[in-house]
């Protein structure tokens, strides 16, 4: 049970990092969170290689 808690905590950390990276690139934060949470380090690498989106400041 304790190892499951540790794995879940690590997944949340990767999810938070993915959300941060996605926001910095103009993408939706939940997209980055899901990639980081579900795929861990691989999801973070994937988020780094995704293209940035242009931010429309008129909205």
N, C-alpha and C positions, 0 to 999 in steps of 0.2 A: 504494500500500500504506500509505503514511504517513497519508493522509487517512482511510482506513478505520479505522485505529487511533484517530485523533482522534474520529471519529464514535462508535466503540464506547465510548471513555472518557466522552464527553458523555452517552451513553445510560445508562451506569452511574451517573453523577452524578444524572441525573434519576430513575433508579430508586431510588437511596438516599433522595433527597428525598421521593419518593412513599411509600416505606416508612415514613419518619419521620412524615409527615403521617397516614398510615393508622393507625399505632400511637397517635398522639395523639388520634385520633377514636374509638378503641376498635374499629377494624377490623383485619383480618389484614394483617400487614406484607407478605406476598408479593403480596397484591392490589394494594397501592400500588406495590410495586416493578415489577410487570408493567405497570401503567398508565403509570408514569413511563418505564420502559425502552422500551416499544413505541411510545408516543405522544408522548413528550417533554414539552414545555411544555403541550400540550393535555391530556395525562394528569394533570399536576399541577393544572391548573385544574379538571378533572373531579373529582379527589380532594378538592379544597377544597369543591366544591359537593355532594358526597355527604353524606347525613345521618350524624350520629354514632350509634354503637350504644351502648346502655347496657352498662356493664361489670358483670357479676355477680360480686361479691366473695365469694360463698358457695362458689364452686368452688375 
